[in-house]
Amino acid sequence: MENYREEIDLAEELEFAESEEERNRMQARTTANNARLDGNLAIVYEAITQLLVQLTSLTELAARLQPTSYDTLGRDIYFADFILEIGGGYTHDNFRQDLRNFKSFLEYAKSKGSRTVFFRYG
């Protein structure tokens, strides 16, 4: 999903291409990547649904994750109590709530006729 390129992003990248051949390669790569993702909403929705179901059977999810040197999420809290409905707004959400929010977004996108979803990092 992170390999999808919007036209505006591609146009910006093409400005820095050093040759026509490089521009053509970039365009072809973008076209191929975007084509692979076309219509992926149903697949992503099913994956999120299955993840929500399967993670409820795991205990101590946070302890199963590999430690990192820099914990930006506060993983012991964020991944704890997967079954528990924490609530309390954005700053108190846990992994389960974020997955449910994402699933709700996918349902909304589908209801508006979307077929493809992707991440845009900003």
Beta strands, then each sheet from edge to edge (+ up, - down):
end
